[in-house]
Amino acid sequence: MSGLRVVVVLLTVFLLLRGLFAAAEWYADRVTLPRYCETREETLERVARVLRERRPAGEEPTRGYAIAARLLYLVPPRPEEPETAYLDRLRQAIAERCS
């Protein structure tokens, strides 16, 4: 009987985690990425600076760069992907959500 309980608990935890990740992905696709539609190019320039520079904001406020950096988690760069290819892929991902 206890073996069955362990299986039920593990299955329940798996389903909860799967649901959580699915909800996070849905939220990113439907809510978060469309927020970048109005400031696409400015955001992409900031993402490029975040990729290249250690302190991209310099003396400027960092909020805009933090918002742009979130895209690195929503649409992560692939291993060994050149910066220009990543920015093109990111531009395409945002465009898909904006149409």
N, CA, C and O of each residue as an XYZ file, in Angstrom:
396
protein
N       0.813     -1.203      0.000
C       0.000      0.000      0.000
C       0.859      1.271      0.000
O       0.521      2.231     -0.693
N       1.957      1.299      0.759
C       2.759      2.523      0.826
C       3.472      2.795     -0.495
O       3.722      3.954     -0.828
N       3.808      1.737     -1.265
C       4.407      1.928     -2.581
C       3.460      2.657     -3.513
O       3.880      3.491     -4.316
N       2.182      2.339     -3.402
C       1.172      3.020     -4.218
C       1.054      4.487     -3.829
O       0.870      5.350     -4.686
N       1.161      4.763     -2.542
C       1.093      6.158     -2.071
C       2.263      6.977     -2.614
O       2.100      8.132     -3.008
N       3.437      6.362     -2.627
C       4.617      7.059     -3.147
C       4.418      7.385     -4.626
O       4.737      8.489     -5.068
N       3.901      6.440     -5.380
C       3.651      6.660     -6.807
C       2.625      7.765     -6.999
O       2.790      8.612     -7.876
N       1.569      7.772     -6.195
C       0.533      8.809     -6.299
C       1.120     10.175     -5.968
O       0.825     11.154     -6.654
N       1.948     10.258     -4.926
C       2.561     11.536     -4.543
C       3.495     12.017     -5.650
O       3.460     13.188     -6.026
N       4.325     11.122     -6.170
C       5.245     11.519     -7.236
C       4.493     11.957     -8.489
O       4.869     12.943     -9.124
N       3.454     11.247     -8.842
C       2.649     11.617    -10.000
C       1.978     12.973     -9.796
O       1.925     13.790    -10.715
N       1.468     13.207     -8.593
C       0.826     14.487     -8.272
C       1.829     15.632     -8.377
O       1.525     16.673     -8.960
N       3.024     15.444     -7.816
C       4.059     16.476     -7.874
C       4.465     16.730     -9.323
O       4.625     17.880     -9.732
N       4.631     15.666    -10.095
C       4.984     15.815    -11.502
C       3.929     16.624    -12.248
O       4.261     17.544    -12.996
N       2.669     16.283    -12.045
C       1.591     16.997    -12.741
C       1.514     18.456    -12.310
O       1.268     19.330    -13.141
N       1.718     18.731    -11.034
C       1.714     20.120    -10.563
C       2.855     20.922    -11.184
O       2.653     22.050    -11.633
N       4.050     20.338    -11.209
C       5.189     21.043    -11.810
C       4.987     21.236    -13.309
O       5.298     22.298    -13.849
N       4.475     20.230    -13.968
C       4.212     20.342    -15.407
C       3.199     21.450    -15.686
O       3.359     22.233    -16.622
N       2.156     21.504    -14.860
C       1.156     22.558    -15.003
C       1.732     23.938    -14.744
O       1.395     24.899    -15.436
N       2.600     24.035    -13.747
C       3.231     25.316    -13.425
C       4.096     25.803    -14.586
O       4.031     26.975    -14.958
N       4.904     24.915    -15.157
C       5.749     25.307    -16.278
C       4.917     25.646    -17.509
O       5.257     26.571    -18.247
N       3.848     24.923    -17.737
C       2.974     25.228    -18.877
C       2.320     26.593    -18.696
O       2.199     27.356    -19.655
N       1.897     26.906    -17.465
C       1.287     28.212    -17.203
C       2.306     29.341    -17.386
O       1.973     30.397    -17.923
N       3.534     29.120    -16.945
C       4.578     30.134    -17.104
C       4.884     30.367    -18.577
O       5.071     31.509    -18.998
N       4.935     29.305    -19.358
C       5.189     29.450    -20.791
C       4.033     30.174    -21.482
O       4.257     31.030    -22.338
N       2.807     29.833    -21.115
C       1.637     30.514    -21.681
C       1.684     31.999    -21.338
O       1.439     32.839    -22.203
N       1.994     32.333    -20.085
C       2.050     33.724    -19.653
C       3.126     34.488    -20.426
O       2.909     35.627    -20.840
N       4.271     33.864    -20.615
C       5.346     34.523    -21.367
C       4.919     34.786    -22.803
O       5.158     35.871    -23.333
N       4.288     33.797    -23.436
C       3.879     33.949    -24.834
C       2.740     34.932    -25.025
O       2.748     35.705    -25.983
N       1.777     34.918    -24.146
C       0.548     35.695    -24.337
C       0.542     37.056    -23.649
O      -0.185     37.957    -24.068
N       1.346     37.213    -22.594
C       1.289     38.455    -21.820
C       2.624     39.202    -21.841
O       2.667     40.388    -22.169
N       3.700     38.517    -21.496
C       4.976     39.213    -21.328
C       5.581     39.656    -22.654
O       5.917     40.830    -22.808
N       5.728     38.754    -23.608
C       6.357     39.133    -24.878
C       5.586     40.209    -25.636
O       6.228     41.087    -26.212
N       4.259     40.202    -25.674
C       3.559     41.285    -26.372
C       3.800     42.681    -25.773
O       3.568     43.686    -26.445
N       4.252     42.748    -24.544
C       4.552     44.052    -23.941
C       5.693     44.768    -24.658
O       5.823     45.988    -24.562
N       6.505     44.019    -25.366
C       7.658     44.596    -26.051
C       7.320     45.118    -27.443
O       8.201     45.634    -28.131
N       6.087     44.999    -27.866
C       5.698     45.367    -29.230
C       5.954     46.843    -29.536
O       6.442     47.173    -30.616
N       5.637     47.714    -28.618
C       5.745     49.153    -28.876
C       7.185     49.643    -28.900
O       7.496     50.611    -29.594
N       8.062     48.991    -28.155
C       9.449     49.450    -28.040
C      10.417     48.378    -28.534
O      11.466     48.151    -27.932
N      10.060     47.736    -29.612
C      10.833     46.604    -30.126
C      12.307     46.917    -30.332
O      13.170     46.282    -29.726
N      12.595     47.887    -31.179
C      13.987     48.168    -31.550
C      14.792     48.696    -30.360
O      15.950     48.322    -30.176
N      14.187     49.549    -29.570
C      14.878     50.065    -28.380
C      15.224     48.911    -27.433
O      16.324     48.861    -26.884
N      14.287     47.996    -27.247
C      14.521     46.849    -26.377
C      15.617     45.961    -26.945
O      16.477     45.494    -26.200
N      15.601     45.724    -28.239
C      16.631     44.888    -28.852
C      18.017     45.525    -28.741
O      19.010     44.819    -28.566
N      18.088     46.851    -28.843
C      19.364     47.538    -28.649
C      19.855     47.351    -27.216
O      21.048     47.155    -26.987
N      18.948     47.409    -26.266
C      19.332     47.210    -24.867
C      19.765     45.774    -24.612
O      20.709     45.537    -23.859
N      19.087     44.816    -25.230
C      19.487     43.411    -25.085
C      20.896     43.230    -25.638
O      21.714     42.536    -25.034
N      21.184     43.846    -26.779
C      22.524     43.753    -27.373
C      23.561     44.330    -26.417
O      24.644     43.765    -26.267
N      23.246     45.438    -25.775
C      24.198     46.033    -24.814
C      24.372     45.139    -23.599
O      25.473     45.026    -23.061
N      23.279     44.495    -23.159
C      23.370     43.577    -22.023
C      24.285     42.398    -22.379
O      25.052     41.927    -21.540
N      24.201     41.933    -23.615
C      25.044     40.817    -24.050
C      26.514     41.213    -24.161
O      27.397     40.409    -23.863
N      26.778     42.439    -24.586
C      28.147     42.873    -24.874
C      28.876     43.482    -23.693
O      30.071     43.248    -23.514
N      28.175     44.257    -22.889
C      28.844     45.082    -21.890
C      28.623     44.558    -20.468
O      27.591     43.967    -20.150
N      29.606     44.793    -19.651
C      29.514     44.374    -18.248
C      28.538     45.259    -17.479
O      27.775     44.767    -16.647
N      28.561     46.559    -17.752
C      27.649     47.517    -17.118
C      26.941     48.296    -18.217
O      27.324     49.429    -18.508
N      25.919     47.713    -18.832
C      25.300     48.353    -20.002
C      24.591     49.662    -19.701
O      24.498     50.524    -20.576
N      24.097     49.829    -18.506
C      23.356     51.047    -18.187
C      24.286     52.208    -17.888
O      23.886     53.366    -18.003
N      25.516     51.918    -17.508
C      26.433     52.986    -17.129
C      25.850     53.786    -15.976
O      25.582     53.240    -14.906
N      25.657     55.066    -16.192
C      25.078     55.936    -15.167
C      23.582     56.135    -15.357
O      22.945     56.822    -14.559
N      23.016     55.547    -16.400
C      21.583     55.656    -16.658
C      20.804     54.804    -15.651
O      21.378     53.945    -14.982
N      19.494     55.048    -15.550
C      18.666     54.150    -14.735
C      18.708     52.732    -15.312
O      18.758     52.553    -16.529
N      18.689     51.743    -14.442
C      18.853     50.355    -14.889
C      17.544     49.645    -15.208
O      17.571     48.531    -15.733
N      16.421     50.243    -14.913
C      15.130     49.571    -15.103
C      14.926     49.078    -16.536
O      14.519     47.934    -16.739
N      15.198     49.913    -17.520
C      15.015     49.528    -18.916
C      15.887     48.349    -19.308
O      15.480     47.504    -20.106
N      17.084     48.295    -18.748
C      17.985     47.187    -19.054
C      17.549     45.907    -18.343
O      17.707     44.810    -18.879
N      17.011     46.046    -17.161
C      16.494     44.870    -16.451
C      15.303     44.278    -17.190
O      15.165     43.059    -17.283
N      14.450     45.138    -17.710
C      13.292     44.671    -18.483
C      13.762     43.995    -19.766
O      13.232     42.951    -20.148
N      14.748     44.580    -20.429
C      15.280     43.980    -21.652
C      15.972     42.649    -21.348
O      15.869     41.704    -22.130
N      16.665     42.572    -20.233
C      17.376     41.350    -19.877
C      16.421     40.192    -19.617
O      16.812     39.031    -19.743
N      15.190     40.487    -19.260
C      14.203     39.426    -19.050
C      14.014     38.602    -20.320
O      13.708     37.411    -20.253
N      14.193     39.231    -21.464
C      14.068     38.505    -22.724
C      15.103     37.390    -22.848
O      14.865     36.398    -23.538
N      16.247     37.545    -22.188
C      17.262     36.495    -22.225
C      16.750     35.216    -21.578
O      17.222     34.126    -21.901
N      15.791     35.339    -20.670
C      15.208     34.158    -20.033
C      13.985     33.662    -20.785
O      13.712     32.462    -20.807
N      13.257     34.567    -21.394
C      12.068     34.165    -22.140
C      12.422     33.522    -23.481
O      11.792     32.554    -23.906
N      13.432     34.071    -24.130
C      13.921     33.520    -25.402
C      15.437     33.406    -25.259
O      16.169     34.284    -25.716
N      15.911     32.337    -24.633
C      17.352     32.234    -24.362
C      18.177     32.008    -25.615
O      17.718     31.373    -26.566
N      19.398     32.531    -25.612
C      20.281     32.268    -26.743
C      20.688     30.795    -26.753
O      20.818     30.163    -25.705
N      20.884     30.270    -27.945
C      21.333     28.883    -28.082
C      22.844     28.829    -27.869
O      23.529     29.834    -28.059
N      23.366     27.678    -27.480
C      24.828     27.564    -27.316
C      25.549     27.896    -28.624
O      25.158     27.433    -29.696
N      26.580     28.685    -28.521
C      27.408     29.060    -29.659
C      26.665     29.855    -30.729
O      27.149     29.965    -31.855
N      25.499     30.411    -30.399
C      24.751     31.210    -31.373
C      25.353     32.615    -31.437
O      25.505     33.262    -30.401
N      25.698     33.096    -32.628
C      26.242     34.459    -32.739
C      25.204     35.492    -32.272
O      23.996     35.272    -32.362
N      25.704     36.596    -31.784
C      24.821     37.647    -31.266
C      23.831     38.130    -32.311
O      22.654     38.320    -32.007
N      24.289     38.329    -33.527
C      23.383     38.825    -34.571
C      22.285     37.814    -34.876
O      21.137     38.198    -35.099
N      22.622     36.532    -34.888
C      21.609     35.494    -35.138
C      20.607     35.449    -33.986
O      19.406     35.284    -34.201
N      21.113     35.595    -32.764
C      20.212     35.601    -31.613
C      19.272     36.802    -31.661
O      18.072     36.657    -31.428
N      19.800     37.974    -31.958
C      18.957     39.171    -32.016
C      17.925     39.068    -33.130
O      16.795     39.530    -32.969
N      18.297     38.469    -34.255
C      17.325     38.251    -35.337
C      16.222     37.293    -34.888
O      15.044     37.519    -35.165
N      16.612     36.225    -34.193
C      15.629     35.252    -33.705
C      14.724     35.892    -32.652
O      13.521     35.632    -32.619
N      15.303     36.722    -31.801
C      14.528     37.429    -30.778
C      13.565     38.419    -31.433
O      12.410     38.524    -31.019
N      14.027     39.139    -32.442
C      13.170     40.074    -33.183
C      11.986     39.326    -33.802
O      10.851     39.802    -33.765
N      12.268     38.149    -34.370
C      11.213     37.340    -34.975
C      10.217     36.840    -33.911
O       9.009     36.833    -34.149
N      10.715     36.430    -32.758
C       9.845     35.934    -31.690
C       8.901     37.038    -31.204
O       7.721     36.788    -30.957
N       9.422     38.247    -31.070
C       8.584     39.369    -30.642
C       7.585     39.708    -31.743
O       6.413     39.962    -31.461
N       8.038     39.715    -32.988
C       7.134     40.038    -34.108
C       5.982     39.048    -34.193
O       4.855     39.437    -34.499
N       6.248     37.786    -33.931
C       5.192     36.777    -33.968
C       4.107     37.065    -32.930
O       2.925     36.819    -33.172
N       4.513     37.582    -31.786
C       3.540     37.877    -30.722
C       2.803     39.191    -30.952
O       1.746     39.429    -30.369
N       3.372     40.043    -31.808
C       2.778     41.364    -32.026
C       1.789     41.415    -33.179
O       1.087     42.414    -33.337
N       1.717     40.380    -33.978
C       0.820     40.433    -35.141
C      -0.550     39.896    -34.829
O      -1.417     39.872    -35.702
